[in-house]
Amino acid sequence: MKKYFSEAFNIIALIIGLCSALSWTLSAQTDIKVLVDFFNLNAAKLAVISSMLVAIASLLK
């Protein structure tokens, strides 16, 4: 059961990392940028959240 949670946290961290990378590279007219601005997130916060999820996943293994 822990393995499934670990994999889920890794996948969520990957998705968050991709969203932060896209918010850096895409222009302000994109949906991802609007979503990131709506939740008042920036790439640094997303990177911290992503790294915390990876740390939790490594603890669950």
VMD Tcl script that builds the backbone (N, CA, C; Angstrom):
set m [mol new atoms 183]
animate dup $m
set s [atomselect $m all]
$s set {name element resname resid chain x y z} {
  {N N MET 1 A 0.832 -1.202 0.000}
  {CA C MET 1 A 0.000 0.000 0.000}
  {C C MET 1 A 0.869 1.255 0.000}
  {N N LYS 2 A 1.970 1.224 0.786}
  {CA C LYS 2 A 2.857 2.381 0.824}
  {C C LYS 2 A 3.446 2.677 -0.550}
  {N N LYS 3 A 3.706 1.619 -1.320}
  {CA C LYS 3 A 4.290 1.802 -2.649}
  {C C LYS 3 A 3.359 2.617 -3.537}
  {N N TYR 4 A 2.057 2.349 -3.459}
  {CA C TYR 4 A 1.101 3.082 -4.291}
  {C C TYR 4 A 1.044 4.557 -3.893}
  {N N PHE 5 A 1.081 4.836 -2.584}
  {CA C PHE 5 A 1.097 6.223 -2.132}
  {C C PHE 5 A 2.373 6.915 -2.586}
  {N N SER 6 A 3.482 6.207 -2.510}
  {CA C SER 6 A 4.757 6.762 -2.937}
  {C C SER 6 A 4.728 7.122 -4.416}
  {N N GLU 7 A 4.218 6.211 -5.234}
  {CA C GLU 7 A 4.123 6.481 -6.667}
  {C C GLU 7 A 3.162 7.631 -6.946}
  {N N ALA 8 A 2.082 7.701 -6.194}
  {CA C ALA 8 A 1.121 8.796 -6.380}
  {C C ALA 8 A 1.760 10.137 -6.056}
  {N N PHE 9 A 2.521 10.202 -4.957}
  {CA C PHE 9 A 3.199 11.442 -4.612}
  {C C PHE 9 A 4.220 11.820 -5.682}
  {N N ASN 10 A 4.933 10.844 -6.229}
  {CA C ASN 10 A 5.897 11.130 -7.292}
  {C C ASN 10 A 5.207 11.663 -8.538}
  {N N ILE 11 A 4.069 11.094 -8.896}
  {CA C ILE 11 A 3.338 11.553 -10.083}
  {C C ILE 11 A 2.798 12.962 -9.862}
  {N N ILE 12 A 2.258 13.238 -8.677}
  {CA C ILE 12 A 1.758 14.581 -8.377}
  {C C ILE 12 A 2.903 15.590 -8.416}
  {N N ALA 13 A 4.058 15.209 -7.861}
  {CA C ALA 13 A 5.211 16.103 -7.892}
  {C C ALA 13 A 5.668 16.367 -9.318}
  {N N LEU 14 A 5.616 15.348 -10.162}
  {CA C LEU 14 A 5.984 15.523 -11.566}
  {C C LEU 14 A 5.031 16.484 -12.263}
  {N N ILE 15 A 3.739 16.346 -12.016}
  {CA C ILE 15 A 2.751 17.231 -12.634}
  {C C ILE 15 A 2.960 18.674 -12.156}
  {N N ILE 16 A 3.208 18.853 -10.859}
  {CA C ILE 16 A 3.446 20.191 -10.332}
  {C C ILE 16 A 4.713 20.783 -10.937}
  {N N GLY 17 A 5.745 19.961 -11.062}
  {CA C GLY 17 A 6.979 20.435 -11.680}
  {C C GLY 17 A 6.775 20.849 -13.122}
  {N N LEU 18 A 5.989 20.074 -13.869}
  {CA C LEU 18 A 5.697 20.443 -15.255}
  {C C LEU 18 A 4.895 21.735 -15.327}
  {N N CYS 19 A 3.952 21.913 -14.432}
  {CA C CYS 19 A 3.169 23.153 -14.426}
  {C C CYS 19 A 4.047 24.357 -14.105}
  {N N SER 20 A 4.983 24.190 -13.171}
  {CA C SER 20 A 5.867 25.313 -12.855}
  {C C SER 20 A 6.784 25.623 -14.024}
  {N N ALA 21 A 7.258 24.583 -14.711}
  {CA C ALA 21 A 8.098 24.820 -15.889}
  {C C ALA 21 A 7.303 25.507 -16.991}
  {N N LEU 22 A 6.057 25.099 -17.182}
  {CA C LEU 22 A 5.227 25.728 -18.202}
  {C C LEU 22 A 4.896 27.176 -17.846}
  {N N SER 23 A 4.708 27.452 -16.558}
  {CA C SER 23 A 4.408 28.829 -16.172}
  {C C SER 23 A 5.611 29.741 -16.399}
  {N N TRP 24 A 6.810 29.177 -16.365}
  {CA C TRP 24 A 8.005 29.957 -16.694}
  {C C TRP 24 A 8.088 30.220 -18.188}
  {N N THR 25 A 7.800 29.219 -19.004}
  {CA C THR 25 A 8.097 29.319 -20.429}
  {C C THR 25 A 6.969 29.908 -21.256}
  {N N LEU 26 A 5.727 29.713 -20.856}
  {CA C LEU 26 A 4.620 30.182 -21.673}
  {C C LEU 26 A 4.269 31.628 -21.352}
  {N N SER 27 A 3.604 32.274 -22.259}
  {CA C SER 27 A 3.256 33.685 -22.077}
  {C C SER 27 A 2.074 33.832 -21.124}
  {N N ALA 28 A 1.728 35.078 -20.830}
  {CA C ALA 28 A 0.703 35.361 -19.823}
  {C C ALA 28 A -0.708 35.029 -20.300}
  {N N GLN 29 A -0.900 34.727 -21.574}
  {CA C GLN 29 A -2.243 34.457 -22.089}
  {C C GLN 29 A -2.674 33.009 -21.899}
  {N N THR 30 A -1.833 32.165 -21.377}
  {CA C THR 30 A -2.177 30.747 -21.302}
  {C C THR 30 A -3.032 30.440 -20.079}
  {N N ASP 31 A -3.727 29.329 -20.158}
  {CA C ASP 31 A -4.591 28.903 -19.060}
  {C C ASP 31 A -3.791 28.540 -17.817}
  {N N ILE 32 A -2.617 27.944 -18.017}
  {CA C ILE 32 A -1.799 27.538 -16.870}
  {C C ILE 32 A -1.334 28.769 -16.098}
  {N N LYS 33 A -0.941 29.816 -16.822}
  {CA C LYS 33 A -0.497 31.045 -16.159}
  {C C LYS 33 A -1.646 31.665 -15.379}
  {N N VAL 34 A -2.854 31.648 -15.951}
  {CA C VAL 34 A -4.033 32.176 -15.254}
  {C C VAL 34 A -4.311 31.350 -14.000}
  {N N LEU 35 A -4.195 30.023 -14.119}
  {CA C LEU 35 A -4.427 29.144 -12.975}
  {C C LEU 35 A -3.393 29.394 -11.877}
  {N N VAL 36 A -2.129 29.533 -12.280}
  {CA C VAL 36 A -1.064 29.789 -11.306}
  {C C VAL 36 A -1.282 31.137 -10.628}
  {N N ASP 37 A -1.674 32.154 -11.396}
  {CA C ASP 37 A -1.946 33.470 -10.813}
  {C C ASP 37 A -3.163 33.445 -9.908}
  {N N PHE 38 A -4.167 32.651 -10.275}
  {CA C PHE 38 A -5.389 32.572 -9.471}
  {C C PHE 38 A -5.097 32.013 -8.088}
  {N N PHE 39 A -4.251 30.992 -8.026}
  {CA C PHE 39 A -3.916 30.403 -6.730}
  {C C PHE 39 A -2.744 31.097 -6.061}
  {N N ASN 40 A -2.267 32.205 -6.650}
  {CA C ASN 40 A -1.166 32.995 -6.106}
  {C C ASN 40 A 0.077 32.133 -5.879}
  {N N LEU 41 A 0.370 31.303 -6.875}
  {CA C LEU 41 A 1.549 30.457 -6.817}
  {C C LEU 41 A 2.580 30.994 -7.792}
  {N N ASN 42 A 3.820 30.857 -7.419}
  {CA C ASN 42 A 4.876 31.133 -8.384}
  {C C ASN 42 A 5.737 29.883 -8.511}
  {N N ALA 43 A 6.697 29.933 -9.398}
  {CA C ALA 43 A 7.483 28.736 -9.670}
  {C C ALA 43 A 8.285 28.293 -8.450}
  {N N ALA 44 A 8.710 29.234 -7.621}
  {CA C ALA 44 A 9.468 28.861 -6.424}
  {C C ALA 44 A 8.594 28.072 -5.446}
  {N N LYS 45 A 7.372 28.529 -5.237}
  {CA C LYS 45 A 6.456 27.806 -4.343}
  {C C LYS 45 A 6.138 26.428 -4.904}
  {N N LEU 46 A 5.919 26.355 -6.227}
  {CA C LEU 46 A 5.633 25.064 -6.834}
  {C C LEU 46 A 6.822 24.114 -6.712}
  {N N ALA 47 A 8.030 24.644 -6.824}
  {CA C ALA 47 A 9.217 23.800 -6.678}
  {C C ALA 47 A 9.334 23.270 -5.256}
  {N N VAL 48 A 9.023 24.102 -4.264}
  {CA C VAL 48 A 9.076 23.660 -2.869}
  {C C VAL 48 A 8.023 22.584 -2.611}
  {N N ILE 49 A 6.810 22.789 -3.118}
  {CA C ILE 49 A 5.751 21.792 -2.951}
  {C C ILE 49 A 6.150 20.483 -3.621}
  {N N SER 50 A 6.701 20.591 -4.814}
  {CA C SER 50 A 7.129 19.396 -5.548}
  {C C SER 50 A 8.216 18.641 -4.799}
  {N N SER 51 A 9.194 19.362 -4.264}
  {CA C SER 51 A 10.275 18.687 -3.540}
  {C C SER 51 A 9.776 18.066 -2.243}
  {N N MET 52 A 8.800 18.695 -1.586}
  {CA C MET 52 A 8.236 18.094 -0.376}
  {C C MET 52 A 7.499 16.799 -0.706}
  {N N LEU 53 A 6.774 16.787 -1.837}
  {CA C LEU 53 A 6.081 15.560 -2.227}
  {C C LEU 53 A 7.064 14.446 -2.556}
  {N N VAL 54 A 8.177 14.793 -3.196}
  {CA C VAL 54 A 9.192 13.783 -3.493}
  {C C VAL 54 A 9.801 13.248 -2.199}
  {N N ALA 55 A 10.024 14.137 -1.224}
  {CA C ALA 55 A 10.566 13.694 0.061}
  {C C ALA 55 A 9.594 12.763 0.780}
  {N N ILE 56 A 8.308 13.093 0.747}
  {CA C ILE 56 A 7.304 12.226 1.371}
  {C C ILE 56 A 7.275 10.872 0.669}
  {N N ALA 57 A 7.363 10.898 -0.660}
  {CA C ALA 57 A 7.345 9.643 -1.415}
  {C C ALA 57 A 8.548 8.778 -1.084}
  {N N SER 58 A 9.708 9.412 -0.899}
  {CA C SER 58 A 10.900 8.619 -0.560}
  {C C SER 58 A 10.805 8.051 0.851}
  {N N LEU 59 A 10.127 8.750 1.754}
  {CA C LEU 59 A 9.934 8.220 3.103}
  {C C LEU 59 A 8.974 7.030 3.108}
  {N N LEU 60 A 8.015 7.025 2.183}
  {CA C LEU 60 A 7.027 5.953 2.151}
  {C C LEU 60 A 7.564 4.672 1.529}
  {N N LYS 61 A 8.670 4.747 0.813}
  {CA C LYS 61 A 9.202 3.547 0.148}
  {C C LYS 61 A 9.789 2.577 1.149}
}
mol reanalyze $m
mol bondsrecalc $m
mol representation Tube
mol addrep $m
